[in-house]
Amino acid sequence: MSHDRIGPDIRNSVFVHVLHVLLLGGTIVYAWQAISAFTRKPTRVLDGIRKAVYAAWLVVLFLLITKLNPVPYLSAAGVIAALLLVLKLWDRMTAPAERKDLLGR
């Protein structure tokens, strides 16, 4: 019941419209970066995959907040979140080791 009274006001607020614009704009930017990473010479495949996963994450977030029944998109959100964790773990494993000097700089 309270969802009927609160929902329409929240869905039509300026904050939500700004959030939608930011999510869609971020999706467009990440998709453009992914396409340019795949078409650039030399091709940067890992960077393109990373940008495509970021774009997919923003699309799923957009779908989760805009659809009345977001349950079908939860499995996609879980898969993409797992991919984001794998990419973060890959970055940690392949990052160069921190070098500490004697003076602590």
Secondary structure, DSSP 8 states (H G I E B T S, - for coil): -HHHHHHHHHHTSHHHHHHHHHHHHHHHHHHHHHHHHHHSSS--HHHHHHHHHHHHHHHHHHHHHH-S--GGGHHHHHHHHHHHHHHHHHHHHHS------TT--
